[in-house]
Amino acid sequence: MVNDELRTAILELARARGPAKTICPSDAARAVGGEHWRGLMDDARDIARDLARQGDVEVTQGGEVLDPDATWRGPIRIRAR
């Protein structure tokens, strides 16, 4: 299932970078979807939100940690916890 692949990609990529660095949801979308990654962006953002709720990652924007239950606009970054 694509969502499971995205979840795994987000966690693996974020953990590989470590808690001091972030990834973009597009990094995971590209890893899973190849040339068709753009269609996975909404799912990648939703999965990042779920992972943040579970405490596995932090989602940031402009260096500030976002509330996973808030409405987000614009680019986000994902950091392993």
N, C-alpha and C positions, 0 to 999 in steps of 0.2 A: 504494500500500500504506500502511496506517495507520501502521505502525512507521516508515516513511521520513518520513511527514509529522510524526510526533512528534519524531523525531530533528532534523529541520530546525527545527521550532518551538522545541525546547529550545535549540539552538545560536543561533538568531536572537534569541530573547528574552533569553537570558543575555548575549550579546554586546552587545545594545542597552543593557542596564543597566550593562555594564562590570564589570571585576573587583572593584570595591569594593562591589557590591551583588549580591543573589541573587534568584532566582526560585523559585517553588514548582512542583513537578511538575504541580500542578493548573492552573497558568497555561498550560502547553503542552497539557494534556488539553482544557482549555476552548477553546483556539484551534483545535484539530483536531476535537473532538467536539461542540462547541456544547452543546445541552441534554443530550446523552448522554455528557458528559465523564467521569462517575464510573466508567464501565466501562473507561476507558482508563488509570486511575491505576496499576494494577500494571504495565502496559506502559511507562508514562512513567518509573516508578521503575527498571525493568529497563534501559531505554535510558540513563537517567542513569548507572547503574552501568557500563554498557559504555563510555559516553563518558568516564567518569572513568578507567577502565582504559586508555583510549587517550590520556589526558592532555589531552583537549579541555576538560573541566570539572573542578571540584572539587565534591564533594558534602559538605555540612556539616550538623551538628546542634548546636545550642547554640553556634554559632561555631567549633566544632572540626571539622577536616577528617576525614572518615570514610574508612576503608580500603574500597575498592570490593569487596574479596573477603570482608569481614566480614559478619556478620548484622546487619541494621539493624532497629530497632524505633522506631516513632514518626515524627513529622514530620521531613522533611529539606528542605534548600534546595540549590539548584544555582547555582554561580558559574562564570563564564567564566574561563579561564586566560589 
